[in-house]
Amino acid sequence: MSRLPDRDYSHRTLLEKLGVRSGQRIAALNVSDAAFLDDVSRTAGESISTVLRGTYDLIFLQVNEARDLGRIPKAASHLQAAGALWIFHPKGKNAAVKEGEVRTAYLACGVVDNKVSAFTETHTATRCVIPRVKR
């Protein structure tokens, strides 16, 4: 049995990998990368909210420490049905918050992961969505 070739995403920009498109309602919480935020705003053609009010197509949440895990449930509760919560969390064995801790936090609030991408040299991006059966 032959295996289908893996998709090659290497030619895509970070914003393409994260699904940023024009006209989306986007929030960014605790994200400190100003250049990234400028690129997102320019691509979406909308200003990015730093306070959660209503629902969003995309929410970017940076988790640097264990205390930041408490932000995940609130962020998940503001997702549109087909929206995505991207959690940027530290990479590596010396990270202040471990990948398993992040996973436990988002699974506990009813979202599941379905994509992972590099965000920076120090942070991974994990996309979480509301499962289809709950939309």
Phi, psi and omega in degrees: 000129180270149181262141176291144179293147176293149176288144180255111181257006187296336181275352182275147176284166178302317181295324176295318179296327181274354176081023180283125180223163180299140174086000181281150174267118189232141173236148176227124183239125176065018180271120187262356183275096184298321180296318177300312181298320177297316179297318179297313181299316180295316181292317181286337182072017182225156174283152181264130179280141174251003177231137182276114175221117181084206182243159187226149174287319180225136172233127175255126181230122177263127179247115180251332184223166181303324181295337179288342180299332179294346178278342185297312181301317180296316179299315181298327181288349180256012178280140167293162184307317180257020181280176180225137173255114176263120178256119177266117183226155185298147176265158167093166184288341180263012181295143179295330176232129185276154179304321179297323178293320178296315180299315178302319182294315182283327177295326180295337180256016169088009175253157180236153178272145177219006177196147177227141179215154172289137175257303175223184177294337184253346186230142173261150175249124177244125179269129178241140181224162173284129180303144182306322182292346179255001182278000000 
